[in-house]
Amino acid sequence: MDFSYSEDQNSIRDLAKQIFASEVTPASLKVVDEASDWLHRPVWNALKGAELLGVAIPVEFGGGGMGFAELCLLLEEQGRVAAPVPILDTLVGAGLSIATYGTPEQKKRFLRKIASGELHVATALAEEDSPDPMRPATRATKTDAGWVLSGTKTCVGNCNLAEYILLAADCGNSELALFMVNTKIEGLSLEAQRTTTGQPMSRVRLEDTIVPENQILGTPESGRTILNRIMDHMMVGICAIQLGLSKKQLRMLAEYATSRKQFGQPLGAFQAVSQRAGDAYIDVESLRVSYLQAMWRLSQGLESRREILIAKYWAAETGHRVSAAAQHIHGGMGVDCDYPLYRYTLLTKHLEFTLGGANQTLGKLGALLADPNYRSGE
């Protein structure tokens, strides 16, 4: 299988890398830390100016007409600098879904604003009352006035920026639906939640919230398929961010082990340190290959459940092990908030838990492979 990128994809990656590297600096991140909205506006505006926010939006709505693979290039470069921008929620969770499943009216209303960076959308998948996003405890009831939603979503990022929240609700009869819910609508309330990464998150409460019929994405009959595809895109997108984070931590580890000296020689000259660094390199390469396979199969519309689980496993495992190795070799420097490594450590751990952890993912992979009805599609 050829994992090399096309000329256009290489151009997108190089441009994104240049923008993130020039705009996201330790000084600029401290400015964002002191603000209240988490968003790194200079890099978001630079991405908007370069028309990269609309890379996967159809051309007729002001985008580049490309797809998920190109979005993953942005996510990897975002991870490389730990940039606080809502690419995953707005462009992957909402943008791709609306472009694929939205009505002509929805595409016209939302996609051009997403491509221009004007519209932020939060994606609400987690619930305290249900560990499985595919089985939401939030309920939706059809009435003459529209859909009435009741339930609670948790750990919803960027609600302070978002004009809409994309969320799933159970419609009964084994059906569910996706809704674009305005954050200012009556019956919706937000409760701030503290996180270790500093990203603003919210507990979203829906109390008999009436959502108009034109705010449903797809139909209740197709909702499970749509939600499953959103979950696949989001999980592989997290793997892309984790790859960027792990690559950067590996480089920081190597540079520190080369420059820092003990007993008159670099740390990297000691066998235990070099072995730890070598293991970290192998982990990063394992994540890179498994992620690329999952991303490619998903972008091509191929059966990819196995490959996504493998990529999720390596993202969680690599994130944990490489971050631990970088912290170990850096010693006290790693936890110094004036040194950038701590940002990568906190974000890596957050993404590891979001993915579900390596052991849980491995259990799901084993159950899939043991299922006599499973066919890999190869």
C-alpha positions in Angstrom: 0.0 0.0 0.0 1.4 3.4 -1.0 1.2 5.8 1.9 2.9 8.7 0.1 0.9 12.0 -0.2 0.0 13.6 -3.4 1.5 16.9 -4.6 -1.5 18.9 -3.4 -1.5 17.1 0.0 2.2 17.9 0.4 1.5 21.5 -0.4 -1.3 21.6 2.2 0.9 20.0 4.8 3.8 22.3 4.2 1.7 25.4 4.3 -0.1 24.3 7.5 3.3 23.4 9.1 4.6 26.9 8.2 1.6 28.7 9.6 1.5 26.7 12.9 5.3 27.0 13.4 5.3 30.8 12.8 2.2 31.7 14.7 2.3 29.3 17.7 5.2 30.2 20.0 5.6 29.8 23.8 5.0 33.5 24.2 1.8 33.4 22.1 0.5 30.4 24.1 1.0 32.2 27.3 -1.1 35.0 26.0 -3.9 32.5 25.2 -3.5 31.1 28.7 -4.3 34.5 30.2 -7.3 35.0 28.0 -10.7 33.4 28.8 -11.7 31.8 25.5 -8.8 29.4 24.8 -8.8 30.2 21.1 -5.4 31.0 19.5 -6.8 33.7 17.2 -3.6 34.6 15.3 -3.2 31.0 14.0 -6.9 30.6 13.4 -7.0 33.8 11.4 -3.8 32.7 9.5 -5.5 29.4 8.6 -8.6 31.3 7.5 -6.5 33.6 5.4 -4.7 30.7 3.7 -8.2 29.1 3.0 -7.2 26.0 4.9 -10.3 25.9 7.2 -12.4 25.1 4.1 -10.1 22.5 2.7 -12.7 19.7 3.0 -15.7 21.9 2.2 -17.2 21.6 -1.3 -16.1 24.2 -3.7 -19.6 25.6 -4.2 -19.7 26.6 -0.6 -16.3 28.4 -0.6 -14.1 25.4 0.2 -11.3 23.5 -1.4 -13.3 20.4 -2.3 -10.9 18.0 -0.7 -11.6 15.6 2.1 -10.8 13.9 5.4 -7.1 13.1 4.6 -6.4 16.8 4.1 -8.0 17.6 7.4 -5.8 15.1 9.1 -2.8 16.9 7.8 -4.0 20.0 9.6 -4.7 18.0 12.8 -1.2 16.5 12.8 0.4 19.9 12.5 -1.9 21.3 15.2 -0.7 18.5 17.5 3.0 19.3 16.7 2.6 22.7 18.3 -0.2 21.9 20.7 -2.3 24.7 19.2 -5.6 25.5 20.9 -7.9 25.7 17.9 -11.2 23.8 17.3 -10.3 22.0 14.1 -11.5 18.7 15.3 -15.0 19.7 16.5 -15.8 22.4 13.9 -14.2 21.0 10.7 -14.2 17.3 11.3 -17.2 16.7 13.6 -19.6 19.2 12.0 -18.1 20.3 8.7 -17.6 16.9 7.2 -21.0 15.6 8.5 -23.0 18.5 7.1 -21.2 18.3 3.7 -22.0 14.6 3.5 -25.5 14.3 5.1 -26.9 17.9 5.3 -29.8 19.1 3.3 -29.2 21.7 0.5 -30.5 24.4 2.9 -28.3 23.2 5.8 -25.2 23.2 3.5 -26.0 26.7 2.3 -26.6 28.0 5.9 -23.6 26.4 7.6 -20.7 25.4 5.3 -19.7 28.7 3.9 -19.5 30.1 7.4 -17.4 27.1 8.6 -15.0 27.5 5.6 -14.5 31.2 6.4 -13.8 30.5 10.1 -16.9 32.6 11.1 -18.9 29.7 12.6 -17.7 27.5 15.5 -19.5 24.2 16.2 -19.1 22.1 19.3 -19.5 18.3 19.0 -21.1 16.7 22.0 -20.6 12.9 22.1 -20.0 12.0 25.8 -22.6 11.5 28.5 -22.4 10.7 32.2 -25.5 8.5 32.0 -24.2 6.4 29.0 -20.6 5.3 28.4 -21.3 4.4 24.8 -21.9 7.4 22.5 -23.8 5.1 20.1 -26.4 4.6 22.9 -27.2 8.2 24.0 -29.4 8.6 27.1 -30.5 12.0 25.8 -34.1 11.7 24.4 -35.8 13.3 21.4 -39.5 13.3 21.0 -41.3 14.4 17.8 -44.0 17.0 18.3 -45.9 19.5 16.0 -43.5 22.2 17.2 -40.4 20.2 16.3 -38.2 17.9 18.3 -38.2 18.1 22.1 -34.8 17.2 23.6 -34.0 16.2 27.2 -30.7 15.0 28.6 -27.2 16.0 29.6 -24.0 16.0 27.6 -20.6 16.3 29.4 -17.1 17.5 28.6 -18.3 19.4 25.6 -15.4 21.6 24.4 -15.5 25.2 23.0 -19.1 25.9 24.0 -17.9 29.4 24.8 -17.1 29.9 21.1 -19.7 27.8 19.5 -22.9 29.1 18.0 -24.2 25.5 17.6 -23.7 22.1 19.3 -23.9 18.9 17.2 -25.3 16.2 19.4 -27.1 12.8 19.2 -30.4 11.8 20.9 -32.4 8.6 21.1 -35.7 8.8 19.2 -37.0 5.5 20.4 -37.7 2.4 18.3 -33.9 1.8 18.1 -33.5 5.1 16.2 -31.4 8.1 16.9 -30.9 11.5 15.3 -28.2 14.2 15.1 -29.3 17.8 15.8 -27.6 21.1 15.3 -28.7 22.9 18.5 -28.3 26.6 18.9 -26.4 27.4 22.1 -28.8 30.4 22.8 -32.0 28.3 22.5 -34.5 28.3 25.4 -34.1 25.2 27.5 -30.4 24.7 27.0 -28.0 25.6 29.8 -24.2 25.4 30.1 -22.2 24.5 33.3 -18.5 25.2 33.2 -16.2 22.2 33.8 -12.5 22.5 34.7 -9.9 20.5 32.8 -6.2 19.8 33.2 -5.5 21.2 29.7 -7.1 24.5 30.4 -9.6 24.0 27.5 -13.0 25.4 28.4 -15.5 22.5 28.6 -19.2 22.4 29.6 -21.9 20.2 30.9 -24.8 20.8 28.5 -28.2 20.4 29.9 -31.3 20.1 27.7 -34.6 20.5 29.5 -37.6 20.1 27.1 -35.5 22.0 24.5 -37.5 22.5 21.3 -35.3 22.1 18.2 -36.9 23.0 14.8 -37.3 20.2 12.2 -34.8 21.8 9.9 -32.0 21.4 12.5 -31.9 17.6 12.2 -29.0 16.1 10.3 -30.2 13.3 8.2 -33.1 11.3 9.5 -33.8 9.1 12.6 -33.5 6.1 10.3 -30.0 7.1 9.1 -28.9 8.6 12.4 -27.0 5.6 13.7 -25.0 5.4 10.5 -24.2 9.1 10.6 -23.2 9.0 14.2 -21.0 6.0 13.6 -19.2 7.8 10.8 -18.8 11.0 12.9 -17.3 8.8 15.7 -14.9 7.2 13.2 -13.8 10.6 11.8 -13.3 12.0 15.3 -11.3 9.1 16.7 -9.0 9.0 13.7 -8.7 12.8 13.9 -7.6 12.4 17.5 -5.0 9.9 16.3 -3.7 12.5 13.9 -3.3 15.1 16.7 -1.7 12.4 19.0 0.8 11.6 16.2 1.8 15.3 16.0 2.1 15.5 19.8 4.2 12.4 20.0 6.5 13.4 17.2 7.2 16.7 18.9 7.8 15.0 22.3 10.2 12.5 20.7 12.2 15.4 19.1 12.3 17.3 22.4 13.5 14.1 24.1 16.2 13.6 21.6 17.4 17.2 21.7 17.5 17.2 25.4 19.3 13.9 25.7 21.9 15.2 23.2 22.5 18.6 24.8 22.2 17.8 28.5 25.4 16.3 30.0 26.0 14.2 33.1 29.4 13.0 34.2 31.0 14.7 31.3 28.9 13.1 28.5 25.4 13.6 26.9 22.5 11.8 28.6 21.9 9.9 25.3 25.2 8.2 25.6 23.9 6.2 28.6 22.5 2.8 27.5 19.3 3.1 29.6 18.5 6.5 28.1 19.2 5.5 24.5 17.1 2.4 24.9 14.2 4.5 26.2 14.5 6.8 23.3 14.7 3.9 20.8 11.5 2.5 22.2 9.8 5.9 21.9 10.8 6.0 18.3 9.4 2.6 17.6 6.1 3.6 19.3 5.8 6.7 17.2 6.4 4.8 14.0 3.8 2.2 15.0 1.3 4.9 15.6 2.2 6.6 12.3 1.7 3.5 10.2 -1.5 2.3 11.9 -3.0 5.8 11.8 -2.2 6.2 8.1 -3.9 2.9 7.3 -7.0 3.7 9.2 -7.2 7.3 7.8 -6.8 6.0 4.2 -9.4 3.3 4.5 -11.9 5.6 6.1 -11.3 8.3 3.5 -11.8 5.8 0.7 -15.1 4.5 2.2 -13.7 1.0 2.9 -14.4 -1.2 5.9 -12.1 0.1 8.6 -13.4 -0.9 12.0 -10.4 -3.1 12.7 -7.9 -0.5 11.4 -9.5 2.3 13.5 -9.3 0.2 16.6 -5.6 -0.6 15.9 -4.9 3.1 15.4 -6.8 4.0 18.6 -4.8 1.5 20.5 -1.4 2.8 19.3 -2.5 6.4 19.8 -3.4 5.7 23.4 -0.4 3.5 24.1 2.1 5.7 22.2 0.8 8.8 23.7 1.2 7.4 27.2 4.7 5.8 26.7 6.3 8.6 24.7 5.0 11.3 27.1 6.3 9.3 30.1 9.7 8.8 28.4 10.0 12.5 27.6 9.1 13.5 31.2 11.5 10.9 32.6 14.5 12.0 30.5 13.8 15.7 31.1 13.6 15.2 34.9 12.4 18.3 36.7 12.5 20.4 33.5 9.5 18.4 32.2 7.0 19.8 34.8 8.3 23.4 34.6 5.5 25.5 33.2 8.1 27.8 31.6 9.2 24.9 29.5 6.8 23.7 26.8 6.9 20.0 27.4 4.1 20.1 30.1 1.6 21.3 27.5 2.2 18.2 25.5 2.0 15.9 28.5 -1.4 17.3 29.6 -2.9 17.2 26.1 -1.6 13.7 25.4 -3.1 12.4 28.6 -6.4 14.1 27.8 -6.5 12.5 24.3 -5.5 9.1 25.7 -8.6 9.1 28.0 -10.8 10.5 25.2 -9.8 7.5 23.0 -10.8 5.2 25.9 -7.4 4.0 26.9 -5.2 1.2 25.3 -6.6 -1.7 27.3 -10.2 -0.9 26.7 -9.5 -0.5 23.0 -7.6 -3.8 22.8 -10.6 -5.5 24.4 -12.9 -4.1 21.7 -10.5 -5.2 19.0 -10.4 -8.7 20.4 -14.2 -8.9 20.5 -14.4 -7.7 16.9 -11.9 -10.2 15.6 -13.6 -13.0 17.5 -17.0 -12.1 16.0 -17.9 -14.8 13.4 -19.9 -12.3 11.5 -17.0 -9.9 11.1 -15.4 -9.5 7.7 -12.4 -7.2 7.2 -13.3 -6.3 3.7 -9.9 -7.3 2.3 
